[in-house]
Amino acid sequence: MNVTIVDFVRRRLVYALSDLGKGRECLFCGWEGSEFRPRLNPRKPSADSYCPKCGSLERHRLGYFALRSKLKDLQSTLHFAPEKPIEKWLRSISRRYVSCDLEPGLAMEVEDITKLSYSDESFEFIWCSNVLEHVPDDRAAFSELRRVLTKGGTCVVAVPIWRRKTYEDPTVTTPESRIEKFGQIDHVRLYGFDIEDRLKAAGFNVEMITARDFDPRDVGRYGLNHLTTGELFVCT
């Protein structure tokens, strides 16, 4: 038996044992176990990250936990780069649900977030999570989000937060340099907490919600926090 097979068997045994406990619970699908599955990305490691049943991550569960009681009977919802757990939830509470992505085949419609085809004030609610770190002109994206949001509507923005001040360099364009500077070949910046200032400059009022706002027992049980995805920016 070679090492690869040994490692596979060991991992499956650990996973089977982790399913027996009751320390963790997925808010979306109800799975329970002693811990979530590990995230293997070396830049964003987590030993206790995604649900083995529905695939939800910390940022999905945080958004649902923080906002589920506030979001009811939405008239129209726009969902960028739809994540399956969030999509199912938003569909269930929206009379009109639209998902979009820059790449064909990943959502209901193909849209460029910096040049949306929708008319002004088209959506009462917008969900935009882990998208803007891929967008070279994020200020144009903020402006478009503001334009298509109805008066009194809400836009939820989430990005990986790495530092206090955002770092970006438009001369960094090669896959190798982007991995070195930003951690992924498709990322164009490392956001800091000053994203709040950028959103305000686009005309939004901004409330930041973090995993630290909630009871640590809930944060642990439902797996709500990760090193870079523990914040939501609720924009109105």
N, C-alpha and C positions, 0 to 999 in steps of 0.2 A: 504494500500500500504506500503510495507516494505522499509527499507532504501536502500537495493540493487537496487530495481526498481527505486526509486527516483533518486539515483545516476546515474543510466543508462540513464534515461530520461534527466536529467540535462546535462550529457555529450553529448548526441546526439544533444540537443538543442545548446550547445556551438559549436559543430562541424558544425552544419548546418549554424549558424551565421558566423563562420569563413570562410565558403566557399563563402560568399557573397562579401567579400572585394577584394581589388586588390593590397594589399601590398606585397604579396609573389607570386612567379612564379616558377614552376618547369621547369628546363632546359630540362628535358628528355621528359615529356609528355605534357607540356604546361598548366598544372593545374594552376589556379589562385585563390587566396583567401587572407584573412587578415592575416593568419598565418598557418604554417605547424602544423601537429599533435604533441602532446607531447610525449617524450620518458619517459617511466615510470620506467626504471631501476634506483633504488635509488642511485647507485654509480655513474651513469653517467646521471643525470637528465637533461632534456631539455624541455622547454615548447613549442619549436618552431623547430621541428626536422624532421619528416618524411612526405613525400608526401602521402596524402590519396588516390591518384589515382594509382601511380606506385610503391610506397614504397621506393623511393630513400631517402637516408640519406645525412647529410651534407658532409660526406667524398666522396660520389659518385658525388655529384654536384660540389664539389671543384675540383676533378680530371678532370671532363668533362670541366668545365669552364676554367681551367688552361691550358689544353692540346689539346682541340678540334681543335684549329687552327694549331697546330704543327703536328698532327698525320693525315696523309693522305696516302691512298693506301699502307697499310702495306703488305709485302709479307707473313709473318708468325707471328702468335701471340700465346703466351702461357698465359693462364689465370688461376690463382690458386683460388680455392674456389669461383667459379663464382657468382657474384652478378647480378641479372637480369638486372637492368638498364645499368650497365657497359657492360655486355655480349652483349646486343642488339647493343650497340654503337660499340664495338670492332668487332663484326661480320660484321657490315656494312662497315667497312673500311679495313678489312683484307681479302686477297685472300685465306689464310689458317688460320683457327681458331681452336685452341685446348684448351679445358678446362680440368682441373684435380683437384682431391681432394684425400685425404688419405682415406676417407670413400666411400665405393661403393654406387652408385646410386645418387650421388650429382653432378656429372660432367660427361664429355664424357669419361674420362679415370681415372683409379686409379693409383696414384703416391705418393711416399714418397719424399718430397721436399729435404730431405738430401741424397737421393740415386735415382736420376732420371734415367729413362731408356733411355732417349733421347741421341742421339749422340752429340758430340761437335758442337757448333755453329749451332744449329738447328732452333733457333728462332730470328727474327729481333726485336721483341718487346715482353716484358714480363710485366704482371700486377700482382702484389702480394700485396694485401691489407688486413690488419688485419688477417694475417696468422702467422707471425713469433713469435708473443707472445704466440702461442700454441706449439712451436717447442723447445724441450729441447736443441738440438744442433744447435743453429741458425748459428754458424760459418760454419758448414757443409752445411747448406742451402744456405748461401751467396756464398760459393764456387761453389755449383752446379748451382746457378743462373748465375754466371759469366761464367761457363763452357759452358752452353747451349746457351748463348747469342752470336749472330754473332758479328764479328768485325764491329764497327760502329753502333751497335744496341743500344736499350734503354730498361732499366728495371726500372719500377716505383714501389717503395716500400712505403707502408704506414703502420704505426703501431700506437696504442694509445701511446701518449707521456704524461708521468705523472710527470717528474722531470728532473733535469739537468743530473744526472748520473743514469744509469740503475741499478736496484736492482733485484738480483736473488739469489736463494738459492736452490741448488739441493736436499737438505734434506727435503724440503717442498713438500710432495707428496700426502697427504690425501686431500679429498675434503674439509674438514672443514678448514684445515690449508691454503689451496690455496685460499679459499674465504677470509680468514682473511688477508693473506699477499698480494694476487694479485687481489682480487676482483671477480674472477670467478674460478670455479672448473677446467676449462680446460686451464687456463693461467699459465705460468711457470715463468713469470718475469713481472716487470714494466719497460718499456723502458724509457730511458732518451734521451736527444739530442745527447749523445755520440754514438747512433746507427750510426751516420755519420762516426765515426772513425772505427767502425766495418766493415762497407761497404767499406771504403777505404782500410782497411787491406786485404780485399778479392780481391782487384785489380780494384776497380771501381773509376772513377771520379764521384763526387757527387755534385749535385745542390739541395739545399733545397728550395722548394717553399712553402709559407705559405699563409693562407687566408689574413694575414695582408699586403700582397703585392698588394692587389687589392683595388679598390675604395670601401670605406665603404658602399656606396649606393648599389653597386652590391652584396657585401657580405650579406647585410641585405635582399635585395629583393629575391635573389636566395638561401638564407639559406646555406652559404658556410662554416660556422665556427662552431666548437664545442669545448668544453673545452679540450678534449684529442685527437681530430682528425682534427687538423687544419694545418697539415704539410704533404707534399709529398717529397720524396727523389728520385730524378730523376738520375739514375745511368747509366753511359756510360763507 
